[in-house]
Amino acid sequence: MSEVNPTQPRSGDERLAFYWRVLQRWWRTILVCSLIAPVITALVSATLVPRSYRAEAAIKPLPTQNNLSEITMFEHLSSALGQNVADQAKEYVSILQSFTFAKWVVRHDPVVYSMLFSPAQAARLQSRPTAEAEWKAYKRVSRNLTCYYDNTGGLLRLRYVADDREIAEKMLAILVNDLIADVRDRDIATYTAQIKSLQEHANRTSDELLRADLYEIIGKRMEQLSTAEASALTAFRTIEAPYVPRDPYKPRPLLYAAATAATTPLVLFTLIVLLERSRAFIREQSAEQTLLSNGFDQTDSALKASVGTQAPFDPG
């Protein structure tokens, strides 16, 4: 194995020559490490890294009855209906990612605590204030849940990651069902508020035609209120029910091994170049110190020799 030139490369050609000499000297080490590192990475990730599973679901938001009644024919022709559905989907994403929804989930389904935390952690949370337990549950849900609106297919995609396959699937099913229930409760609250407002307006007006129109609208809203649960259920079309793929979501030994195989040669070569440059710099400094020391020694010897050859001082 030849030694790398100790001089520091300065020009572009010198740097390339320096890198080539480093590669000639260390290529066997780089090759062996590049072959061994992916194998070790795959074995460690397959045996020591805990497995996690990701449940997936896809639902298609549909326009609600209330929104459909407010869309004119011109809006249909101008594709405003699709924009309305996209806005609804974005609202659902915001709901799923909110603390209010997570708090509603843990209150509506107390079993969620046992799926989010270990028995010891769940026991400790029960002895703490409710707000703190709900906040920790929200942080855990928001960390494991991802949801986004797919504009291509018009789908709301949800994914939930857990250490257990059954827990991941069950937790995602709970979140989807609670989203539907939350939409139902919001529709009921909306219809109730509209009916109350319309009734107050009808009682105040003296116009018989306007009062008749208002009572007609109230009748439609009361019909929607009576079918709010069915309306909420038909606000979504299930495209993919919550399911968990066969293979674990993490770890991915083959992917990790491929990434290690791609990055190991570059990282090793960079470290070796830094090592060789450090060695070259140290050798240069040592050579300079040696030259200076030899120069001082020669000067000192010359001075001593010149002093020794001088005649002794005679005061007389």
ABEGO torsion letter per residue (X at the ends): XBBBBABBBABAAAAAAAAAAAAAAAAAAAAAAAAAAAAAAAAAAAAABBBBBBBBBBBBBBBBAAAAAABBAAAAAAGAAAAAAAAAAAAAAAAAABAAAAAAAAAABAAAAAAABBAAAAAAAAABBAAAAAAAAAAAAAAABBBBBBAAAGBBBBBBBBABAAAAAAAAAAAAAAAAAAAAAAAAAAAAAAAAAAAAAAAABABAAAAAAAAAAAAAAAAAAAAAAAAAAAABBBABBBBBBABBAOBBAAAAAAAAAAAAAAAAAAAAAAAAAAAAAAAAAAAAAAAAAAAAAAAAAAAAAAAAABBBBBAX
